[in-house]
Amino acid sequence: MENRKSKFTAFLSSIIAGIIVAMVVYFGLNFAGYKEYRASAKLVTTSVENLNEENPAATFAGTLNSKAIKARTLENLKIDWPESKLDSKLSLTPIASSPIIEISVTDTNKSRAEDLADEYADLSVTVINNIYNTGANVMEYAYQNANVVDNTIKYATYAGLAGFLIYLIISLVSVSRHNHKLKKNKAKDYKKEEKKAKNQVKKNKEEIEEEEILEEDVDFEGDDDFDEKIEEESPEVLKDLEDEIEVKEETRPLEQVSEEAGEDFAATRKIDKADIDKARQIDEAKAEEVDKLDEVIEEEKGGNKLEILGKLPKYQRGALDV
């Protein structure tokens, strides 16, 4: 049976996936020989005569971060880039406690990075002088000063974070769907088991009611099916049973009384003790035969108890009907 999945497991697997993606990107970039160059140019926002005056470089850096300067730079160098791409490669850094601003460009092409940094610095000086007239000028150009920058770790980190987030979202969705499906299947199984249990209880109840009805309605006397079954399986037992019933229904025959002349039949007649004992022995013998016949019938029916109506009770001494 399937078990529920934990969201914590999805989180751990996402971390592992992010690490794998970061390692693949890092070693892939190094294997491919990927390199980036950073070229930096510096400009002074004020002339030497105004150097002691308050000219914060941060204010000028905000002014120089202009779309117009970026578009003019790309146009002058005839580079077919959108402004957003140059914006992602350009950085303007005001140096603290000084009127100096550092303009840096990072690119995979060394010469292009240097040209972009120098052109942007020249246009920035022109803009500052036209607006503020502070005598700004370029202090240091980037030409032939670009350095190699190793950004493979940074890019691998970005790729790992992206892989982690993507895999985490996919894993959470998968776990949620799995748990929902499992819950739905458990609900179906529970309903099936409940229905099966109800049917079993109903079936057991019907069987109990049928048994009770059979126990109340069992009557073998006059049961034609039972007689036919006994007749088919044990005809001898049925014959003995009929003989027994006939014996019970008959009365014991009396000896013929001889008619003697002068005998008075209205008078009280005396019976010998020997005749009484003989009649009692005959009755006891017949009773024993009936008991044996009952035992045979019980054995034939597998222990079923049959009550034979009209069973003749045993005679007691002095109860003989003559």
N, C-alpha and C positions, 0 to 999 in steps of 0.2 A: 504494500500500500504506500502511495506517495505521501511525503510529508510536506508541510508548509516551508517555504523558503524565507530566510530572514533578510531584511534590508541591510543589516550589518554585513552580511556576506557579500551583497552587491557592492557595498562601499569598499570592502577590502579588495575585491576583484577589480574595481575601477582604479584603485591606487596601483595595483600591479600592472594594469593595462597602460596607465599613464607613464609609469617608469619604463615600460618596454618601448613605448612610442618615443620617449625622450632619448633613450639610448640609441634607437634606430636612427633618429634624426641626427644626433651628435656624430656618430661614427660614419653615417652616410655623407654628411657635409665634409668631414675630414678626409674621407676616402676620395671624394670627388675633387678635392683641392679647392674648396670654396674659400675665397678671401675677400675682405672688405678693406677699403682705405678711407682714412679720415684726413681731410685737408682743412686747415684752419688759417683764417686771416684775421688780423686785429686792426681796429681803427680807434682813433682818439676823437672823442666827441667835442673837444675844444682845443683852441690854439695854446701855445706856450704862454702868451701874455695873459690869457684868461684861466690859467691852470689853477690858480688859488681860489677862483670864484666857485660858487656852489653850482655844479653841473652834474647832477646825478645821472649815472649811466643807465639806471633802470628805466628812467623816463624815456630816454632815447631808444632803448631796446624795444619798448612797447610801440614806439612810432615806426621803427624799422620792420616790424613784423607785419608787413603790408602785402596784400594780394597784388597790388600794382607793381611793386618792386619785383615780386616773384615772377609775374608774367613777363615783365620787361627783361629780366635776366634770361629766361628760357628763349625769348624771342631773339635777343642779341646773339646767343650762342647757337641758335637754330637747333634746339633740342625739342623733339616732339614728345613732351611730357605734359600730363595734366598738372595743375598747380598743387593738387593734393599729394602727388608723388614727391614733388620737390619739398613740400612742407614736411613730409615724413622723414626726409633725409637731412633737413636743415635744422640747425639749433643756434639760437642767439643767446649768449651768456654774458651778462654784465659782470665785470670783475669788481668785487666789493672794495669800497673805499677808494675808487679810482674812476676816471672818466673813460676807461677802456672797455670796449665791447669785443668779444671773441665770436667770430662767425665761422661755424664748422659745417662741413658737408661730408656725409658718409656715403660711399658708393663702391661698387665692385670694380669700377674703372678708375684707376689712379688719376689719369690726366683729366678726366671729366670732373672728378671731385675737386681738383685744384682750380679748374676754370670756373666752376660754379661759385666756389668760395670767393675768388678774386673779383669776379664780375658783380657779385652781390655786394661786396665791400665798397667797390667804386660807386655803385648806384646809391648805397646808403649814405656815403659821404656827401654826395650831391644833394640828396634830400635834406639832410640835416642842415647844410649850409644855406639852402634855399629857404628853409622854414625858420631856423633859429639864428643863422648867421654867426655861428660860434667859431668858425675857422677849423672845422673838423677835417681830418685827413687820415689816410691809411698808414698805419704804423708798421705793419708787417703783412706781406703777401704770402699766399699759400703755395705759390709755384715751386715745384720740386721739394716741397716740405711735407708731403703727405706720408702718413705712417700706416702700416698694416694694423688692423684691429681684429681681434679674435672674438667674434660674436656668436660662435657656434654654441657655446653654453647657453647664451641668452635665447637663441632660437630653439634649441633643444628643450629649454624650460617652457617656452611658450607652447611648443608642440605637445609636450607632456601634459601641461594643464588642459589644453584643448582635448587631447585624447582622454584624459581623466573625466572631464565634464561630459563628453559625448557618451563614453562607455557607461558612466554613472546613470545618465538619463535612460539609456537603452536597458540597463540592468534593472532599474527601478520599475520601468514599464513592464518588463518581462516578469519580474517577481510579483508585481501586482496582478497581472493577468493569470499567472500560475496559481496564486493563492485564491483568486476569485473563482477560477475554474474548479479548483479542489473543493472549495466551500460549496459550490453548486452541486458537484458530484456527491459530496457527503450528504447534502440535503436530500438528493434523489434517493440515495441508498437508505437513508433513515426512513423516508416515506415508504419505500418498498418493504423494509423490514417491519415497519409498523403495520402495513396492510397485510403482510404475511402472518404476523402474530395475531391480528384480529381474525383473519380467516381460520387460523388454527384453533383459536378459542371458540369460534362459532361452530367449527366442525366437532370439537370435543364436546361442546354443549349439546349438539344434536345427537351425538352418539350416546351420551349419558341419558338423554330423554328417551331415546329409542330403547335402551336397555331397561329403563324403568317401566316403559309401556309393556315390553315383553314380559317382564317379571310379574306385572299386574294381570296380564291377559293370558298367561300360560294355563291351558286347560287341555289335557290330553284326551279327555273323554269326548267322544264324538268328533275327534280330529281325523278326517279321512286321510290327509296327507301322512300323518304319523302312522296310521294303520297300514297304509300302502307301503310305507318305508319299511316297517317291521315285517310285513308280508314278503317284501322282496329280499330283505337281508336275512331274516330269521323266521321262516314260516313255522318252525317247530315251536318257537316261543309264543307266537300268536295263537297257535292251536292249544297249547297248554293253558294260556290265559283264558281262552273261551271255555275250555273244560272246567276251569276253576270257577268261572262265573256261573256256569250251569249247576255245578255242585253246590254252590252257595245258595242258589235260588230254589233248589229242590229241598223238600223235607225228607227226613229219614223215613223210609218205608217201614211200616209196622207189620209184624207177623200176622198172618191170617188167623183170625179167631175161629176156632171150630165151633160149630153150633151143636151143642149138646142139648139133648132133651131136658127140658125142665130147668135150663139155666136162666137166671134172672140177670139181664144185662143192665138193668137200672140200678142194681146194687153196687156198692163200693167194691173195687177190685184191688187185690193185694199184689204188689210187684215184688219179685225176689231181689235181694241185694246183688246177686250174680248178674241179673239182667242190667241193672244200673251200672255196674262196673264195666261190663262189656260195652255198653253204649258209650260210656265215657272214654274208654280206650280208643274206640273207633273215631270219635270226634277229635281226640288229641293227635291221632295219626294223620287225619286229614288236615288238621291245622299245621302240622310240621311240613306236609307236602306243599301247602300254600306258601309257607315262609321260604322254603327252598326255591319255589317258583319265583317269588319276589326277588330273591338274590340273583337268580339267573337273568331276570329282566334288567336289573340294575347294572350287572356286568355288561350286558349287550349294549346298553345305552351309554356306556362310558361314565358310569357314576351318576347319571341323572336320577333324581328322586321322583318316582312315579307314585302318585297316590291313587290306589284302586278303590273306587267307591263301592260300597255294598259289601265290604269285607266282613266275613262272618266272625263274630267274636268267639273266643274259646268258651266252652261250657264249663261251668263250675259244678262241683259236687252238689247234687240236690237240685240243680237248675234245669235238668233235662225235661223237655216237654214231651210227654207221652200221650 
